[in-house]
Amino acid sequence: QVQLMESGGGSVQAGGSLRLSCVGTEFNYLTFCMAWFRQAPGKEREEVATIDDDGRTNYTDAVKGRFTVSKDNAKHTLYLQMNSLKPEDTAIYYCVADRGMWSEVARRTVCHSNYHYRGQGTQVSVSP
């Protein structure tokens, strides 16, 4: 079992920055794929940024150029650097992890949207 705990959320004004951290009890093959999701009141959960242990990253269009996801396996920590924050970034942010799945087509482990492990979340509030 992998347990994840987020921190770093808070309240900032538009244009500000925050860095979220997600510490795991262990980082190994079970956490090959990791991601940040967010959910705002009344909205569906949204995948914000993903990263795998091969260094591949992906971002939703709404945060490209503003957010950066990174991972330090030695410290068992996933990060999300958020710059130029906007009020629409207000949400609870969750980190998730999964071992991924082998793709015969890609001939490598690929990540998918069904993550097995999830943290409790951290609130990010951005005021105008």
N, C-alpha and C positions, 0 to 999 in steps of 0.2 A: 504494500500500500504506500502511496505517495501522498503526503499531506502538504498543502500549499497555503501560504499566508501572505496576503498583500498588505502593503503599507505605503504611505506617501501621499495619500489623498488629502484634500483640503479645499479651502475656498480661496479663489484668486479672482482678480479682475481680468477682463478681456485683454489679451495681449501678453498675459503673464505666462509663467512656466511652472511645471511640476514634474517631478520624476517619481514614478511609481516603481516599487520593488515587490518582487514575489519570491519569498524564500521557501524552498522545498526541503522536506526531510531527507530526500536523496535525489540526485540527478543521475540517471543511468539510461539504459535502453528504454525504460518506461516513459521517459520524458524526452524522447528524440524530437517530438513535435511539441512546441509550446506556443501559446497565443494569448493575446489580450482580447477579451470581449467587453462590451459595455451594454448596459440597458438603462434607458431613460424611462421615467414614468409614462405609462400609456403607449410605449413603443416596444417593438420587438427587439430581441437581443441582436446585437450587431458585432460581427467579427471585425476587430480594429486592425490588428497586426499579428502576423505569424512569423515564426522562425524555427528552423530545424538545425540539427547538429552538423549538417553539411554547409551551414551558413546561408541557406536560402531564406530570404525574407519576402513578405508580401504585406501590402497595406490596402485598406479600403480607400477609395478615391477621396473621401472627405478629409482624410488626415495626411495624405501624401505631401511630403515637403515640410510638414510641421512635426510629426511624431517619428521617433526612432526606437525600434525594438532591438534589444541586445541581450545576450545571455552569458553568464560566467559560470561554467559548469563546476569550476573549482570551489566557488563560493555558494553553489546551489542556488543561484539567484537569477531571476529574469527581471529585466528592466523595461520601462517604457518612458522615454524622455518626451515630454509634451511641451512644445513651444507654441507661441502665438495662439494661445487658447482662445476659444470662442464660446459664447453662451450655449451654443448647440452641442458643445462637448460635455455639457453637464450630464452625468450619469453615474451609476455604480459600475466600477471597472473590476472585472474578474480575470484572474489568470487561470489558464487551463493547460493540461498536459496529456499526452498520449504517446504510445509507442509507434504510432503510424502503422502502415501496412505495406507489404511488399508488392510492387507492381512488376508484373512480367513484361509489360509494355515498356516501362521506363527503365527497367532493370535496376531499380533502387527502391529504397523505402520512401514512400510518399505520405504526406499528411492529408487528413480529411477533416471534415467539419464535426465529427463525432468524437469529442474528447472525453476520456475516461475520468480524469481527475480535475477537480475545480476547487478554487479557494472560496472564501466567504465574501470577498469583495471589499472594495474601498470606495468611498464616495468622493467624487470630484464635482465641485460646484464652481461655475464661472459666471460672474456677474458682468453686466454690460459696462 
